[in-house]
Amino acid sequence: MNVTRDVISDLWPVYEAGEASADTRALVDAFLAHDPAFAETLKRGLTLPATEVSMSPSIEQAALARTRDLVHGRGWLRGVRLFALVMTAFAVTRLLQEASWNGSPARFIGEAATAAIAWTVYAVVLTHQRRKALRA
C-alpha cells in the first residue's frame, strides 16, 4: 500500500486529537520521520481560507420561517388536510353502507363533494405556499 501526503493529511486530525489507534499512530510517525517538511507543515496547522457569510438577523429569521413553513406547513393547512381526510372517510363509509343503491345517494354526494372541495383547497394553497417560499 502506498501512503501519500493526502492519506496522512486525512489521518492527521484523528492523530492530533489522540483518538488514533496504535497502528495509525505508528504509520503517521513513520511517514513524518521521512518527510520532515510536511511534518512541520502539519504541526504548524493547516489553515483554510475564511468563508464567513454575514446576514442580517431579519434575513436569517425569514429564511428560517420559510424553511419551517415548507417542512411543517401552516397549522390551519394541516387542519384542512385533516378535514379532507375525515370527509373522504365519511364518503367512503357512506358508499359502503348504502351499496344497495335503494336509497337516495344525496348524503354520499354531499360528503364526497365536500371532501373534493377540501382536497382542492388544500392542494391549491399548498402549491401556492411552496412556490412563494421557493421564490423568496
N, C-alpha and C positions, 0 to 999 in steps of 0.2 A: 504494500500500500504506500502510495506517495503522499506524504504530508506536506502541504503547502502553507504559505503565509495565510491564505484565506481560511484554511482549516483552523489554524492557531488563533486567528482573529475571532472566529466563531466560538472557540472554546475559552477565550480569554475572560469574558465576564464571569463564567462559572468558576474558572480557576481563581480569579481575583476575589470572588466572594467566598472562597473556601468551601464550595459545595461540590467540587470535582472529586471524582474517585481517585484512588492512588495511582491507577494506571494512566488516567488522563493527566494528572499532575506530572508523572514521570515523562509522558510524551511531550508535554509543553516544555518542561525543563530541558529535556534533551534537545529539542528544536531550537530553543532560545540560546542554549550554550553554543550552538554552531552559527547563530545569526545574531550577534550582539547588537548590531544597529537596529534591527527590528525589535529586539528585546527592549532597547532604550525607548523606542517609539511607543511601544505598548505601555511601558511603565510611566511615561510622561502623560499618557492618556490620549485617547483618540478624541478629537473634538469634531463635532458635527456643526455645520452652519446653523445659525439661529433661524428658526422658522416661526417667529411669533406673529400671530394674526390677531389684530385687535379689532374688536367690535364693540359698539356701544351696548350698554345693558338693554336698551329698548329693542335693538335688533336681535339680541340673544333671546330675550323673552318672546318676541314674535316668532322666532324660529322654533323655540320650544313649544309654544302654543300650537303652531301649525302641525308639528310632528305629533303632539298629543292628540289633536283632533283627527289626524289621519289614522292613527293607531286605534284609538278608542271610539271615535265618533262622538257626537254630542249626545247628552243624556236623553233628550226628547226624541232624537232619531232612533235610539235603541228602544224607546217606548213605542214608536211607530212600528218598528220591526216586530216587537212582541205582540202588538195588537194585530198585525197582519198574520202572524203565525197562529194566534188564537182563532181568528176568524176563519182561516183556512181549515183548522182542525174542526171547528163547528160545521163548516160547509161539508167537509168530507163525512163527518159523523151523520149529519142530516141526510146526505145522499145514501149512505149505507142503511140508515134506519128506514127510509122511505123508498126502498128499492122496488117495492111492488108497483109503484107509479099509479096507484089508485087514487091517491090524494093530490092536493094541489102542491106544486113544487115552488110556491111563492116564497116560503121561508128559505129554502135552499138557494133560490135565485138571489134573494136579498143578501144572504150571508156570503155567497160566492162573489157577488158584485162588490160588497164592502171589502172583502179580502183583496180583490183585484185592485180596487182603488188604493187601498193601504199599501200594497206592494208597489204600485206605480209611483205613489208619493215617495216612498222610501227610496226607490231606485233613482228617481229624478233628483231628489235632494242630495243623496249620497254622491252621485256623479258630479253634481254642481259643486259640492264642498271639496271633493278631491281635486277637481280642475282648478278651483280657486286657490287651494293650498299649494298645488304644484306650480302654479303660475307666479305666485308671490315670491 
